[in-house]
Amino acid sequence: MRDFVQSMDDALPGRFEITKEGIVHDLRDPGGRHALTTAHIRKRLEQVTSEEIVAHTGEPDVEDESEGIMRRPDIMVIAEADMEGEGSFDPRTLIATVEIVSRSNPDNDWVTKMRDYPLMGIPVYAVFDPRTGTGAVFTDIHPTPAGPRYATRKDFVYGEDVTIGDWTISTDGLPLYEKGTGEPAR
């Protein structure tokens, strides 16, 4: 599946990822309000973290070969030293991941990544949802009969401060998607 995903990444629009259940094709538009939200959050995180910590966007993927999962979070909070080397990032080196919910496949962020990220050992998962102006931060991985899951969920509304790992950022002014259309709000 890994070879297929890598060959399709440049051939088709959107992004391919490998989940515990198979391949996900996210058709989200990497531009518009999704990209703007990602940029705002990345900048806000980098203003409050130390110089050794990066709020990284883009490649490479995060891969847990033992679980057969390969993901590409919108933002990966990681120590710069852990970015060295070739290939995918080890998910256990991530401090946190941040996802901006896409219009085309919101369940990818709210359901499958909620299952995959604790399974991969990512300690903090923050979800920002421009459809509703809300989000949640998930922490405290614990074992369950269905596999590792986050035990703690802290919901927030845009306009409130949100804590991701050891850092608190503002959610003021984050863009929203326009309701009822595929076009972003202005």
Steps between C-alpha positions, in 0.01 A plus 500: 500500500790733578631481140151568362451803725837647403434447128153661520603805703627684192256347252163595651371802692470478875699281730517126567564351843507147637271434796445188704202426270667576166569798275329837548485751214444852636390728217535815707617814329838575658438871442234736625385511859647159582850620412443836670388329822806274485728802455343692791527205738856418393612860557324521835659178620847608388460828693456313829731198457876498550739530206561125509132423434348528151135517395568321171264487204543282194715199433621249599222277625477351847518124478460216744610200295412251775136619489494550122395866534637797307351847558587858409366733771431862411738608779753288688649642819844340517850569627720623218758233588237228439450625144850394396542191290327361194154360452187535706495641851469257789159581657641451849725805449202729444396721789160570345308497174251759382236439236275748324176323410449484124163550340539198275562240772441620859482142632866458407589752774224429753486119472791320330778726630341478845563126474836506319688773691482339847580164339814664357589643842446870418433650847298812402253539215332837434212538253388837362168494313441803272153363416377575853761728660569238764763243580641264758834393646545131583761370747579223747525183293367198686437136405151384408371168361487668155860622531662816638271805518516855632346522848471879522314733265496879547259679268543863396321765297684734264578817693619308809859418586591135446782300659686255276762309695688753713397802294193722493398689187210725404233387256384858433458584133530147362305477172179304458366317197193658347188304583311326222767527229835359419643850501688633798364788705652838429 
